[in-house]
Amino acid sequence: MRSDEFPEHEEDSVFTPAERSAAAARSTWVSVAVNLVLSVAQIVVGVWSKSQGLIADGIHTLSDLVADFVVLFANHHSQKDADDDHPYGHQRFETAASLVLGLLLLAVGLGMLWSAASKLQNPESIATVHITALWVAGGALIAKELLFRYMLAVAKKVKSSMLVANAWHARSDAASSLVVGVGIIGNLMGYPILDPIAAALVGFMVTRMGWNFGWDALHDLMDRAVDEAEVAAIRQTLLDTPGISNVHDVRTRKMGDMIVVDAHLEVLATLSVEQGHDIAVEARARVMQRHRVLNMMTHVDPYKRPDLDHAVV
């Protein structure tokens, strides 16, 4: 799932920046509490039970904890008002945070792969895991899956790509706990090499997810447009505005989780400048009310109906 995919475009799903900030902070603090408990439990039990997979999973959870604080930092700064240096505001702090999260995941994943590869090169050094590790891995799996579902629901509700990235980070932890659990079971059944193999699989999953989030955030920082469905919805809102005959050259670019829009509006050439301006103002107000649009620049083009070609403008 791409971090900018939000299928809902209804008017009642538009939240104020303050509401989005409060929801982001609330869900992130929940994630902080869960990840703090899990990371300590996984690493301590992993060392005690001699499970490399559980230790790797604990380090992954610890990276979640760091990611949570990155999200809180970005959420705070993205709500700052526009200033002379940032006339469109600071919403791209969220996009930058998504990029940092991606790079963090990438680094953690590569580290896991390196550690697992070292173990696999020396299979005689792999110890038998204590069964306690399996219970901890199972508990972590349930906790992370519940955390993912909660965070993703909040992210979709307020349409925050940064929160979506953090939620799927939690889902990657749930998947990694499942893989670690399978590896521990294999180790207990007499196949000790399955534990470092599980750690390697976790590392691969984390690396892949880090690459995807980092790549998406990089494109957003390069003014990537929103998806076609959202552009079509904005275009339809403009066409529904009284006085607008047609709309063309609708261009969008992401500003954090908000959108900056440029559009050309066609109005009758027989209207006065004041009338054309009033129509453009009304169209802009409608778009900003019904969509997650931060600012909209309009250009009014004259449209002359064939039956009014003789009219004097």
CORHU-V971635 format. One record per pair of residues at least 6 apart in sequence whose C-alpha atoms are under 6 Angstrom apart, sorted by the first residue. I is the first residue (numbers start at 0). GAP is how many residues later the second one is. Records with the same first field share a line. If there is no record, write none. Layout:
# CORHU-V971635
I=GAP / GAP
This chain:
# CORHU-V971635
2=158 / 161
3=157
10=279
19=138
27=40
31=33
34=26 / 30
38=19 / 22 / 23
41=12 / 16
42=12 / 15
45=8 / 9
48=80 / 81
49=79
50=78
52=127 / 142 / 143 / 145 / 146
73=19 / 20
77=12 / 13 / 15
80=8
81=6 / 7
90=164 / 165
91=163 / 164
93=68 / 162
94=122 / 161
97=64 / 119
98=115 / 118
101=108 / 111 / 112
102=107
104=101 / 105
105=101 / 104
108=94 / 97 / 98
111=91
112=87 / 90
115=80 / 83 / 84
133=47
136=40 / 44
140=33 / 36
143=26 / 30
144=29
147=19 / 22 / 23
150=16
151=12 / 15
154=8 / 9
159=97
175=26
178=19
179=18
182=11 / 12 / 15
183=11
185=8
186=7
222=30 / 31
223=29
224=27 / 28
237=45
240=42
243=22 / 23
244=21 / 22
245=20
246=17 / 18
247=16
248=14 / 15
249=12 / 13
250=10 / 11
251=8 / 9
252=6 / 7
257=34 / 35 / 36
258=34 / 35
259=33 / 34 / 35 / 36
260=35
261=34 / 35 / 36
262=35
263=34 / 35 / 36
264=35 / 36
265=34 / 35 / 36 / 37
266=35 / 36
267=34 / 35 / 36
268=33 / 34 / 35
269=43
